Amino acid sequence: MKLVKISAFAAALVMSSLAMAEGGGDRTFEKMMTANDRSVELFVAREQARDPVVVNDKKDDKTQDL
């Protein structure tokens, strides 16, 4: 009976260590963050290459509101 309890305890320890092992979630998250950083860099580079849009908020007597 003592051998059965020890075996069950050992099996529980083995199962818990397998359940806590890394399943690749950290690697997937790192890959996602790298892809996000790269896409942000490309977006910023593309936006800097465009001509700036000039907004003139100053209105005079001839300007009509839409």
C-alpha positions in Angstrom: 0.0 0.0 0.0 2.9 2.3 0.8 4.4 1.6 -2.7 1.1 2.6 -4.3 0.9 5.9 -2.5 4.6 6.7 -3.4 3.9 5.8 -7.0 0.8 8.0 -7.1 2.7 10.9 -5.6 5.6 10.5 -8.1 3.1 10.3 -11.0 1.4 13.5 -9.7 4.8 15.3 -9.6 5.7 14.2 -13.1 2.3 15.2 -14.5 2.5 18.7 -12.8 6.0 19.3 -14.2 4.8 18.4 -17.7 1.8 20.7 -17.3 4.0 23.6 -16.3 6.4 23.2 -19.2 6.6 25.9 -21.8 4.2 25.2 -24.6 5.5 27.8 -27.0 3.4 30.7 -25.9 6.4 32.8 -25.1 7.9 32.2 -28.5 4.6 33.0 -30.2 4.2 36.2 -28.2 7.8 37.3 -29.1 7.2 36.6 -32.7 4.0 38.6 -32.7 5.7 41.6 -30.9 8.6 41.5 -33.5 6.1 41.5 -36.4 4.2 44.4 -34.7 7.4 46.4 -34.2 8.4 45.9 -37.8 5.0 46.9 -39.1 5.1 50.1 -37.0 8.6 50.9 -38.4 7.3 50.5 -42.0 4.3 52.6 -41.3 6.4 55.4 -39.8 8.8 55.3 -42.8 5.9 55.4 -45.3 4.3 58.3 -43.5 7.6 60.3 -43.4 8.0 59.8 -47.1 4.7 61.5 -47.9 4.3 65.2 -48.4 3.0 66.8 -45.2 -0.6 67.9 -45.2 -1.0 71.6 -44.3 -4.1 72.6 -42.4 -5.0 76.2 -42.2 -7.4 77.0 -39.5 -7.3 80.7 -40.1 -10.6 81.9 -41.6 -11.3 85.2 -43.3 -14.5 86.9 -44.4 -14.7 85.0 -47.7 -14.4 81.6 -46.2 -17.7 79.7 -45.7 -18.5 77.0 -43.2 -19.6 73.8 -44.7 
